[in-house]
Amino acid sequence: MVILHGTTLEGRLTIGKGVKIMAHVYLPSRTVIGSMVFIGPGVTFLNAMLPMREAGVAGVTIGNHVVIGGGVTIGPGVTISDNVFVGAGAVVMQDIPANSLAYGVPAQFRPLPEKFEKGNDPKQIFEGLDLWDNRPGDGSWKAEYYGDDVLL
């Protein structure tokens, strides 16, 4: 799992394997995140529609192989099923079915375009590939694997 700076992890969370959470993400209590999930910068998960006005919380549930673009807001109790791609800036206030592309304010969804269907690439998470990767490109750098974990 990779969690970047300025991210808030609050209360009871469940986070699967191979999750990459970018900077300035807010994850409140009762959030559940599956495996092989990418969460872009500035994403806000909510767990109460009327905080301090109604008792109880309802966390967001994210399936496996989900990509959530930057600046997305996800409402309380929403379920985003497996293999969903949520476009940047979307406001998701309803459940999103598996194999969908969600976009807009409020978010609407349609079947995934063919180029998005294959699921998330483990190398993008486990080997830390990104625009700021300054490791030598000559093959001299290798990730060190320890069971299911990777030490970069």
N, C-alpha and C positions, 0 to 999 in steps of 0.2 A: 504494500500500500504506500502511496505517496500522498502527503498532505503538505501543501505549500503555505507560505506565511499569511498571516492575517485571517486565517480560517478559525471559526468558532465551532467547537464541538461541545454541545450542551446536553447534560443529562444522560439518559439511557439510549444508546444507539446500537444498531447492528450493522456491521460493514463487512462485506464479503472479501474474497481474495482478488488481487489484481485491480484494485480501485485506485484511480488517480484523481485527486481533488486539487484543483488549481487555487490561486490566491483569493482571499476575501470571500469565502463561501460561508454561509450560515446554516448550520445543521442543528435544529432544536431536538429536544428529547422526543423519543418514540419514532425517529426516522429509521427506516430499514432500507439498506442498499445492498443489492445483489453483488455478483462477481463480474469482473471485467467491465467496469463502469468508468466512464470519463465524465467529470463534472467541470465545466469551464469556469473561468473567473467570475466573481461577483454574483454567483447564483444564490438565491434565497429560498430556503424550504420553510414553510409555515406549518404550525401544528394547532392553531386555534383561530377560528373565524372571528370570534368576539372575545379577545383576551380580556380578562378581569371583569367581564360581563356575564360570561357563562362558565360553569365548571367543566373541567375535563379538557383533554387534548386528543387530537387525532393526527398521528404522524403520517408522513408521506412514505409510500413504499415504492422502491425502484427495483425493477427486475434485473436480469443479467444482460450483458452486452448492450448497454444503453449509453448513448452519448447525449449530454445536456450542454448546449452551447452557452456562451457567456451571457450574463445578465438576465437569465431566466428566473422567473418567480413561479413556485409551485405551491398551490393552495393546500390547506390542511385536509388530510384524509384521502388525497389523490393517490391512485395507483398508476404507475407507468410500467407497463408490462415488458416482457423480454424483447430485445432487438428493436428498440425504438430510438429514433434520432430526433431530438428536440432542438429546433433552430434558435439561434441567438435572439434574446430579447422577448421570447414568448412568455405569455402568462397562462399557465396551465391550471385550470380550475375544475377540470373533469378528468375522469380516468381515460388513459390512452391505451388502446389494444395493442397486442404484440405486432411486430413487423410494420410499424407505422412511422410516418414522418409527421411531426407536430410542429406548427409554426403559427405566429401571429398573436394578436391581442384582441379578444381572448383567443387562446389557441384552438385551432381546428386541426384535423388530421386526415391523412390519406395513406394508401399503401406506400411502403418504402419504394423509392426508385431502385432499379436493378443495381446500380453502382454502390448502394448502401447495404445490400442484403447479406453480405458475408460475415458480419459480426466484427468485433474489435480485435485488432492485432496484438497479441500478447507482447511482442517486442516493443511496441510503443509504450507500454507500462513497465515491463520488467527490465528493459535495457535503457530506459530513460531517454529515448530519442526525442529531441525537440530542437527548436531553432537556436537555442543557446548552447548546444552540445559542442564543447571545445576539445573533446578528447581526440587523440590522433586518429586520422582516418586510414592509417597504414596497416590496420589489422593487429597492432601491438596491444590494444586495449581489449580486455575481455571481462564480462560480468562474472562475478564469483557466485556460484549457486550453492546453497545450503538447504537441501531438501526442497520444500516448497517456497523458501525465501530466497531473495537475491540481495547480495550486498554489492552495491555499485562502487 
